[in-house]
């Protein structure tokens, strides 16, 4: 005996069962393996350089800012003009992080701003009386790396 709440569907009105789904299979397999973009490995290494350079610039900016705010924290090698040195460190930080972003997106848009920041950081460091190899070397190497990568950017 059937219950009066049982729904009976004729066989011809039943929907077909969906095909089995396997989540670990590729839905689309490319016919040709994709080739890496030209200069991709070099751009990755350059991007890492600019990330490290940006972190070093940020640490220098924080340290100089603390030394300007509280002169008792001044280092033994405080630059002649600490405000100009602070601006140069900030420009190095901004230019390095901007160039890192530029290289990760493989675009030339904003490259002139990154070059200007790195060049002004170099000029500001010389003007402030900072002549260390690290202070002058980071923007010089950064400008050279950016110039060498320019043709690989879109």
Backbone as CSV, one residue per row, in Angstrom:
resi,resn,N_x,N_y,N_z,CA_x,CA_y,CA_z,C_x,C_y,C_z
1,UNK,0.818,-1.149,0.000,0.000,0.000,0.000,0.883,1.240,0.000
2,UNK,0.529,2.172,-0.810,1.279,3.414,-0.923,0.772,4.430,0.063
3,UNK,1.720,5.228,0.495,1.341,6.331,1.350,0.783,7.430,0.460
4,UNK,-0.094,8.190,0.955,-0.665,9.224,0.106,0.287,10.393,-0.082
5,UNK,1.460,10.395,0.568,2.441,11.459,0.409,3.599,11.060,-0.490
6,UNK,3.570,9.935,-1.121,4.642,9.471,-1.977,4.458,10.039,-3.367
7,UNK,5.539,10.644,-3.870,5.507,11.198,-5.214,6.097,10.167,-6.151
8,UNK,5.374,9.845,-7.161,5.835,8.862,-8.127,6.059,9.581,-9.447
9,UNK,7.302,9.455,-9.968,7.641,10.077,-11.238,7.838,8.973,-12.261
10,UNK,7.222,9.127,-13.414,7.424,8.107,-14.447,8.893,8.084,-14.904
11,UNK,9.367,6.942,-15.393,10.755,6.767,-15.808,11.172,7.743,-16.890
12,UNK,10.319,8.060,-17.832,10.701,8.935,-18.932,10.832,10.397,-18.510
13,UNK,10.353,10.792,-17.360,10.476,12.168,-16.882,11.639,12.354,-15.917
14,UNK,12.356,11.313,-15.579,13.497,11.427,-14.672,14.653,12.130,-15.382
15,UNK,15.342,12.974,-14.658,16.510,13.650,-15.216,17.675,12.675,-15.231
16,UNK,18.520,12.779,-16.258,19.681,11.881,-16.279,20.658,12.272,-15.166
17,UNK,21.403,11.306,-14.693,22.366,11.566,-13.645,23.536,12.353,-14.226
18,UNK,24.051,13.308,-13.472,25.204,14.063,-13.980,26.436,13.175,-14.027
19,UNK,27.388,13.509,-14.894,28.605,12.689,-14.953,29.382,12.825,-13.645
20,UNK,30.139,11.815,-13.295,30.896,11.883,-12.041,31.932,13.017,-12.102
21,UNK,32.120,13.694,-10.992,33.046,14.820,-10.918,34.270,14.410,-10.129
22,UNK,35.434,14.583,-10.722,36.684,14.298,-10.026,37.412,15.621,-9.819
23,UNK,37.536,16.073,-8.584,38.102,17.406,-8.343,39.588,17.531,-8.649
24,UNK,40.310,16.448,-8.766,41.759,16.541,-8.957,42.165,16.491,-10.418
25,UNK,41.211,16.493,-11.317,41.559,16.468,-12.737,41.500,17.876,-13.296
26,UNK,42.274,18.127,-14.316,42.283,19.424,-14.994,41.079,19.507,-15.917
27,UNK,40.380,20.619,-15.839,39.261,20.805,-16.748,39.743,21.170,-18.137
28,UNK,40.845,21.946,-18.188,41.377,22.354,-19.477,42.877,22.137,-19.470
29,UNK,43.328,21.335,-20.389,44.761,21.113,-20.496,45.245,21.829,-21.747
30,UNK,46.222,22.712,-21.606,46.700,23.439,-22.791,47.373,22.487,-23.763
31,UNK,47.214,22.786,-25.039,47.798,21.921,-26.055,49.316,22.092,-26.110
32,UNK,49.798,23.322,-25.813,51.235,23.571,-25.808,51.658,24.014,-24.408
33,UNK,52.790,23.548,-23.940,53.253,24.048,-22.649,53.630,25.523,-22.778
34,UNK,53.291,26.311,-21.759,53.565,27.743,-21.838,55.041,28.005,-21.559
35,UNK,55.601,28.932,-22.292,56.989,29.326,-22.140,57.068,30.490,-21.157
36,UNK,58.083,30.533,-20.310,58.213,31.686,-19.417,58.508,32.945,-20.222
37,UNK,58.078,34.068,-19.689,58.325,35.328,-20.352,59.815,35.635,-20.346
38,UNK,60.313,36.352,-21.378,61.741,36.652,-21.404,62.152,37.512,-20.209
39,UNK,63.250,37.154,-19.593,63.772,37.910,-18.465,63.031,37.697,-17.164
40,UNK,62.161,36.688,-17.068,61.347,36.495,-15.866,62.205,36.179,-14.648
41,UNK,63.220,35.359,-14.797,64.082,35.020,-13.670,64.888,36.213,-13.194
42,UNK,65.422,36.965,-14.145,66.206,38.146,-13.794,65.335,39.203,-13.128
43,UNK,64.114,39.371,-13.620,63.216,40.349,-13.006,62.839,39.953,-11.591
44,UNK,62.732,38.663,-11.327,62.443,38.201,-9.972,63.580,38.520,-9.009
45,UNK,64.819,38.329,-9.469,65.977,38.641,-8.631,66.069,40.145,-8.399
46,UNK,65.799,40.926,-9.442,65.820,42.384,-9.304,64.724,42.860,-8.356
47,UNK,63.566,42.248,-8.451,62.466,42.602,-7.559,62.844,42.323,-6.109
48,UNK,63.530,41.215,-5.857,64.003,40.899,-4.515,65.018,41.932,-4.040
49,UNK,65.923,42.366,-4.928,66.897,43.398,-4.564,66.182,44.672,-4.114
50,UNK,65.168,45.088,-4.874,64.472,46.319,-4.529,63.641,46.167,-3.256
51,UNK,63.144,44.981,-2.978,62.432,44.763,-1.719,63.392,44.892,-0.532
52,UNK,64.573,44.293,-0.639,65.575,44.391,0.427,66.057,45.836,0.568
53,UNK,66.279,46.496,-0.562,66.696,47.895,-0.535,65.632,48.775,0.122
54,UNK,64.376,48.509,-0.145,63.292,49.264,0.472,63.228,49.051,1.977
55,UNK,63.450,47.827,2.418,63.442,47.540,3.857,64.613,48.247,4.534
56,UNK,65.800,48.199,3.904,66.955,48.898,4.470,66.710,50.403,4.522
57,UNK,66.109,50.947,3.460,65.779,52.370,3.453,64.763,52.727,4.524
58,UNK,63.786,51.852,4.746,62.785,52.103,5.790,63.427,52.086,7.173
59,UNK,64.338,51.147,7.404,65.031,51.099,8.690,65.878,52.354,8.903
60,UNK,66.560,52.803,7.843,67.365,54.025,7.949,66.483,55.238,8.178
61,UNK,65.323,55.279,7.530,64.396,56.401,7.720,63.903,56.451,9.169
62,UNK,63.555,55.303,9.709,63.092,55.244,11.102,64.209,55.667,12.053
63,UNK,65.423,55.168,11.813,66.542,55.497,12.703,66.870,56.991,12.634
64,UNK,66.915,57.562,11.425,67.199,58.997,11.305,66.065,59.842,11.871
65,UNK,64.837,59.403,11.677,63.704,60.124,12.251,63.765,60.141,13.764
66,UNK,64.150,59.023,14.357,64.292,58.964,15.814,65.435,59.857,16.281
67,UNK,66.539,59.892,15.512,67.680,60.735,15.885,67.351,62.215,15.754
68,UNK,66.523,62.578,14.776,66.115,63.980,14.620,65.148,64.357,15.736
69,UNK,64.231,63.462,16.085,63.237,63.750,17.118,63.873,63.840,18.511
70,UNK,64.837,62.976,18.778,65.499,62.975,20.082,67.010,62.963,19.849
71,UNK,67.673,64.114,19.943,69.108,64.182,19.647,69.977,63.297,20.537
72,UNK,69.472,62.861,21.687,70.282,61.972,22.529,70.447,60.596,21.885
73,UNK,69.582,60.267,20.917,69.686,58.993,20.202,70.614,59.077,18.997
74,UNK,71.226,60.231,18.775,72.043,60.450,17.577,73.175,59.429,17.510
75,UNK,73.479,59.049,16.297,74.530,58.075,16.049,75.887,58.774,16.046
76,UNK,76.925,57.992,16.013,78.265,58.584,15.949,78.535,59.191,14.578
77,UNK,77.844,58.730,13.555,78.050,59.253,12.199,76.798,59.961,11.711
78,UNK,76.288,60.892,12.488,75.111,61.649,12.074,75.504,62.535,10.896
79,UNK,74.694,62.568,9.835,75.035,63.401,8.676,75.027,64.887,9.019
80,UNK,75.699,65.684,8.159,75.763,67.132,8.386,74.379,67.756,8.394
81,UNK,73.520,67.323,7.511,72.158,67.849,7.427,71.181,66.684,7.588
82,UNK,70.742,66.402,8.807,69.920,65.208,9.020,68.541,65.287,8.367
83,UNK,67.990,66.482,8.159,66.665,66.589,7.525,66.756,66.182,6.050
84,UNK,67.807,66.632,5.375,68.001,66.240,3.965,68.283,64.742,3.889
85,UNK,69.057,64.219,4.834,69.327,62.778,4.862,68.046,61.986,5.101
86,UNK,67.175,62.519,5.951,65.892,61.860,6.214,65.043,61.813,4.940
87,UNK,65.016,62.931,4.213,64.270,62.954,2.946,64.886,62.002,1.934
88,UNK,66.208,61.920,1.882,66.877,61.008,0.944,66.565,59.555,1.286
89,UNK,66.558,59.227,2.574,66.215,57.852,2.974,64.770,57.518,2.627
90,UNK,63.882,58.483,2.841,62.481,58.249,2.497,62.320,58.055,0.993
91,UNK,63.033,58.853,0.189,62.962,58.691,-1.262,63.528,57.348,-1.702
92,UNK,64.597,56.891,-1.053,65.144,55.573,-1.365,64.123,54.491,-1.045
93,UNK,63.459,54.605,0.083,62.447,53.626,0.475,61.290,53.611,-0.519
94,UNK,60.750,54.788,-0.802,59.618,54.872,-1.723,60.015,54.405,-3.119
95,UNK,61.184,54.859,-3.605,61.637,54.461,-4.941,61.879,52.969,-5.058
96,UNK,62.424,52.369,-4.007,62.688,50.926,-4.047,61.395,50.121,-4.043
97,UNK,60.469,50.485,-3.169,59.199,49.754,-3.144,58.395,49.990,-4.423
98,UNK,58.471,51.192,-4.976,57.776,51.478,-6.235,58.374,50.660,-7.375
99,UNK,59.690,50.544,-7.410,60.338,49.757,-8.451,60.041,48.274,-8.271
100,UNK,59.973,47.798,-7.041,59.590,46.415,-6.782,58.196,46.143,-7.339
101,UNK,57.277,47.055,-7.087,55.912,46.919,-7.602,55.904,46.959,-9.133
102,UNK,56.701,47.849,-9.690,56.793,47.981,-11.145,57.294,46.683,-11.782
103,UNK,58.324,46.101,-11.202,58.889,44.876,-11.763,57.954,43.681,-11.586
104,UNK,57.216,43.640,-10.492,56.305,42.514,-10.293,55.149,42.552,-11.282
105,UNK,54.770,43.736,-11.747,53.692,43.860,-12.730,54.200,43.902,-14.154
106,UNK,55.522,43.956,-14.340,56.165,44.003,-15.659,55.638,45.164,-16.498
107,UNK,55.524,46.326,-15.915,55.010,47.476,-16.629,55.963,48.654,-16.514
108,UNK,55.983,49.491,-17.540,56.821,50.687,-17.531,56.115,51.868,-16.887
109,UNK,54.819,51.757,-16.701,54.071,52.863,-16.103,54.598,53.121,-14.701
110,UNK,54.998,54.345,-14.438,55.550,54.700,-13.138,57.043,54.533,-13.048
111,UNK,57.677,54.101,-14.113,59.128,53.914,-14.105,59.881,55.225,-13.961
112,UNK,59.342,56.282,-14.567,60.002,57.591,-14.460,59.979,58.071,-13.012
113,UNK,58.894,57.826,-12.298,58.806,58.210,-10.890,59.817,57.430,-10.057
114,UNK,59.959,56.151,-10.332,60.930,55.337,-9.595,62.351,55.814,-9.863
115,UNK,62.663,56.137,-11.118,63.996,56.649,-11.458,64.237,57.987,-10.764
116,UNK,63.236,58.854,-10.770,63.379,60.164,-10.128,63.606,60.009,-8.623
117,UNK,62.893,59.108,-7.981,63.067,58.899,-6.537,64.466,58.377,-6.218
118,UNK,64.933,57.406,-7.004,66.253,56.853,-6.742,67.346,57.892,-7.015
119,UNK,67.199,58.659,-8.095,68.193,59.690,-8.413,68.189,60.797,-7.357
120,UNK,67.017,61.238,-6.925,66.942,62.277,-5.887,67.475,61.763,-4.560
121,UNK,67.294,60.484,-4.284,67.864,59.894,-3.073,69.385,59.958,-3.124
122,UNK,69.944,59.666,-4.277,71.392,59.732,-4.450,71.894,61.164,-4.274
123,UNK,71.225,62.122,-4.906,71.617,63.527,-4.795,71.456,64.018,-3.354
124,UNK,70.362,63.657,-2.709,70.133,64.059,-1.328,71.162,63.487,-0.371
125,UNK,71.586,62.258,-0.603,72.600,61.648,0.257,73.932,62.376,0.133
126,UNK,74.304,62.744,-1.088,75.541,63.489,-1.289,75.427,64.869,-0.646
127,UNK,74.275,65.523,-0.821,74.052,66.851,-0.253,74.090,66.824,1.275
128,UNK,73.596,65.759,1.883,73.558,65.650,3.344,74.898,65.264,3.935
129,UNK,75.849,64.916,3.090,77.168,64.557,3.587,77.323,63.085,3.892
130,UNK,76.454,62.262,3.377,76.572,60.813,3.564,77.330,60.252,2.367
131,UNK,78.492,59.682,2.627,79.308,59.176,1.531,79.688,57.716,1.713
132,UNK,78.896,56.953,2.406,79.186,55.542,2.610,78.856,54.724,1.366
133,UNK,79.508,53.584,1.230,79.264,52.756,0.047,77.854,52.207,0.033
134,UNK,77.267,51.952,1.211,75.901,51.438,1.264,74.894,52.534,0.914
135,UNK,75.133,53.726,1.435,74.209,54.837,1.200,74.196,55.238,-0.269
136,UNK,75.355,55.284,-0.890,75.429,55.659,-2.305,75.260,54.458,-3.227
137,UNK,75.635,53.279,-2.741,75.592,52.090,-3.588,74.185,51.592,-3.883
138,UNK,73.288,51.650,-2.903,71.922,51.142,-3.124,71.212,51.870,-4.266
139,UNK,71.180,53.214,-4.303,70.492,53.849,-5.426,71.226,53.702,-6.757
140,UNK,72.578,53.688,-6.726,73.322,53.541,-7.982,73.071,52.170,-8.587
141,UNK,73.174,51.126,-7.780,72.898,49.765,-8.277,71.432,49.643,-8.698
142,UNK,70.532,50.270,-7.942,69.112,50.236,-8.305,68.839,50.889,-9.653
143,UNK,69.454,52.038,-9.896,69.276,52.697,-11.198,69.839,51.845,-12.333
144,UNK,70.986,51.228,-12.102,71.577,50.371,-13.135,70.697,49.152,-13.409
145,UNK,70.165,48.539,-12.355,69.287,47.378,-12.548,68.007,47.756,-13.281
146,UNK,67.434,48.890,-12.910,66.210,49.327,-13.586,66.462,49.632,-15.054
147,UNK,67.603,50.227,-15.349,67.942,50.511,-16.743,68.135,49.220,-17.531
148,UNK,68.734,48.207,-16.923,68.949,46.951,-17.640,67.657,46.159,-17.838
149,UNK,66.675,46.369,-16.976,65.411,45.628,-17.088,64.375,46.351,-17.923
150,UNK,64.625,47.571,-18.326,63.628,48.404,-18.998,63.086,47.755,-20.263
151,UNK,63.929,47.075,-21.023,63.457,46.479,-22.296,62.580,45.257,-22.086
152,UNK,62.607,44.668,-20.909,61.768,43.495,-20.633,60.391,43.871,-20.083
153,UNK,60.148,45.148,-19.874,58.879,45.585,-19.320,57.921,45.939,-20.447
154,UNK,56.635,45.813,-20.169,55.619,46.097,-21.185,55.179,47.538,-21.096
